[in-house]
Amino acid sequence: MTQAYLNDLFGLTGQTAVVVGGTGVLGGAICECFAKAGAHVVVVGRSQANGEARVQAIQDQGGSASLFLAESTSEEKIREIIPYCNEQGRSVDILVNGAGTNSATPFMEISEEEWNRIFNVNLNSVRIASQIFGQHWIETKHPGSIINIASLSAITPLSRVFTYSASKAAVLNLTQNLAREWAPHGIRVNAISPGFFPAEQNRKVLTPARVDSIMQHTPAKRFGEPQELAGAILLLASRKAGSFITGENLVVDGGFSAMTI
């Protein structure tokens, strides 16, 4: 009874999840989480090697996955995902916007090119995919769940990542606005804000001094592991467990945002 109840509440059997940024560290962990919960996962990213390795890992564990190579900022390529899924007899139920990039440039040295590049990946990619999938779900009267990967820095400004923080704050604002607009259509839009999960885009700013500062401010006294996003992501993706959750930002940070002195 217990297992059946949990499967019914959190299981994704028969559903299809598209994970934009699925070839990255956190995106890859999210892909594996969805597959273990029963979903077919479309791993979307620009790295063929990483994508193929992720799909193979999922299949080796008995899951179902496919790779779709695309830049997250290419509206033309992202628009092809829905027909790609339809050709396989699948309709998309879950969209994760997880593409991201970062920079450790001091504020006075940020160039227009760098500012635009980071906003393009972190925010414009969310706009592109959300418009495409949101419109499709509204037109087909299909319920859907969008989960945007924001950041702790969106709500707690962190030094040395000015552009990243600003772009992720915009992601949270967009999340709330879309949740309000699309709730009547059965489309839920939420965000997850990870704390410090070492990944490709933030290792460059994790100097020994910064790591020490982070550990002093994190009650858990450690970094997060990618698989520790699984509970939060399944809650927001689930049609049952998360059915009344929209417009929310779920922080997963080991207590960092609860620390004051």
Residue pairs with C-beta under 8 A, 6 or more apart in sequence:
7 13
7 38
8 240
9 238
9 240
9 241
10 37
10 234
10 235
10 238
10 240
10 241
11 37
11 38
11 238
12 34
12 37
12 38
12 39
12 93
12 94
12 234
12 237
12 238
13 37
13 38
13 39
14 38
15 38
15 39
15 40
15 93
15 94
16 39
16 40
16 41
16 42
16 85
16 90
16 91
16 92
16 93
16 94
17 31
17 34
17 39
17 40
17 41
17 42
17 92
17 93
17 94
17 95
17 96
17 237
18 41
18 42
18 44
18 68
18 81
18 85
18 92
18 94
18 95
18 96
18 129
18 133
19 27
19 30
19 31
19 34
19 41
19 42
19 43
19 44
19 96
19 98
20 27
20 44
20 45
20 70
20 72
20 78
20 95
20 96
20 97
20 98
20 99
20 125
20 129
21 27
21 44
21 45
21 72
21 96
21 97
21 98
21 99
21 100
21 149
22 28
22 30
22 31
22 41
22 42
22 43
22 44
22 45
22 51
22 54
22 96
22 98
23 43
23 44
23 45
23 46
23 47
23 50
23 51
23 54
24 45
24 50
24 98
24 99
24 100
24 199
24 200
24 201
25 197
25 198
25 199
25 200
25 226
26 98
26 149
26 194
26 197
26 199
26 226
26 229
27 43
27 45
27 96
27 98
27 99
27 149
28 43
28 50
28 54
28 226
29 226
29 227
29 229
29 230
30 96
30 98
30 229
30 230
30 233
31 41
31 43
31 54
31 58
31 65
32 54
32 57
32 58
32 61
32 63
32 227
33 227
33 229
33 230
33 233
33 234
34 41
34 94
34 233
34 237
35 41
35 58
35 61
35 63
35 64
35 65
36 61
36 63
37 234
37 237
39 64
39 93
39 94
40 64
40 65
40 66
40 90
41 58
41 63
41 64
41 65
41 66
42 65
42 66
42 67
42 68
42 81
42 84
42 85
42 92
43 51
43 54
43 55
43 65
43 66
43 67
43 68
44 68
44 69
44 70
44 72
44 78
44 81
45 51
45 67
45 69
45 70
45 72
45 99
46 69
46 70
46 71
46 72
48 67
48 69
51 67
51 69
52 67
54 65
54 67
55 65
55 66
55 67
58 64
58 65
59 65
66 88
68 80
68 81
68 84
69 77
70 77
70 78
70 80
70 81
71 77
72 78
72 97
72 99
72 121
72 125
72 128
72 129
73 99
73 120
73 121
73 124
73 125
73 128
74 128
75 128
75 132
78 128
78 129
78 132
79 132
81 92
81 132
82 92
82 132
82 133
82 136
85 91
85 92
91 140
91 142
92 133
92 136
92 144
93 142
93 143
93 144
93 145
93 239
94 144
94 145
94 146
94 147
94 237
95 129
95 130
95 133
95 144
95 145
95 146
95 147
96 146
96 147
96 148
96 149
96 233
97 125
97 126
97 129
97 130
97 146
97 147
97 148
97 149
97 171
98 149
99 121
99 122
99 125
100 121
100 122
100 149
100 151
100 164
100 201
101 117
101 118
101 121
101 122
101 164
101 201
102 118
102 161
102 164
102 201
102 202
102 204
102 205
103 110
103 114
103 118
103 161
103 163
103 164
103 204
104 160
104 161
104 204
104 205
105 111
105 114
105 162
105 163
106 160
107 162
110 162
110 163
114 163
115 163
118 163
118 164
118 167
119 163
119 166
119 167
119 170
122 164
122 167
122 168
122 171
123 167
123 170
123 171
123 174
126 148
126 171
126 174
127 174
130 146
130 148
130 174
130 178
130 189
133 144
133 146
134 144
134 146
134 178
134 182
134 187
136 142
137 143
137 144
137 185
137 186
137 187
138 182
138 185
138 187
141 185
141 186
142 186
143 185
143 186
143 187
143 188
143 239
144 186
144 187
144 188
145 187
145 188
145 189
145 190
145 236
145 237
145 239
145 242
146 178
146 187
146 188
146 189
146 190
147 190
147 191
147 192
147 233
147 236
147 237
148 171
148 172
148 174
148 175
148 189
148 190
148 191
148 192
149 171
149 191
149 192
149 194
150 168
150 171
150 172
150 175
150 191
150 192
150 193
150 249
151 164
151 165
151 168
151 193
151 194
152 158
152 193
152 194
152 195
152 196
152 251
152 253
152 256
152 257
153 161
153 164
153 165
153 168
154 165
154 168
154 169
154 171
154 172
154 193
154 249
155 169
155 172
155 193
155 249
155 251
155 257
156 256
156 257
157 165
158 165
160 205
160 210
161 202
161 205
168 193
171 191
172 191
172 193
172 249
175 189
175 190
175 191
175 247
175 249
176 247
178 187
178 189
179 188
179 189
179 190
179 246
179 247
179 248
180 247
182 188
182 189
183 246
183 247
188 236
188 242
188 243
188 245
188 246
189 246
189 247
190 236
190 242
190 245
190 246
190 247
190 248
190 249
190 250
191 248
191 249
191 250
192 229
192 232
192 233
192 236
192 249
192 250
192 251
192 252
193 249
193 250
193 251
193 252
193 253
194 224
194 229
194 252
194 253
195 218
195 224
195 251
195 252
195 253
195 254
195 256
195 257
196 202
196 214
196 218
196 223
196 224
196 253
196 254
196 256
197 223
197 224
197 225
197 226
197 228
197 229
198 206
198 223
199 226
206 214
214 223
214 256
215 221
215 222
217 256
217 259
218 253
218 254
218 255
218 256
218 259
219 254
219 255
219 256
219 258
219 259
220 254
220 255
221 254
222 254
223 254
224 252
224 253
224 254
228 252
229 252
232 250
232 252
234 241
235 241
235 242
235 245
235 250
236 242
236 245
236 248
236 250
251 257
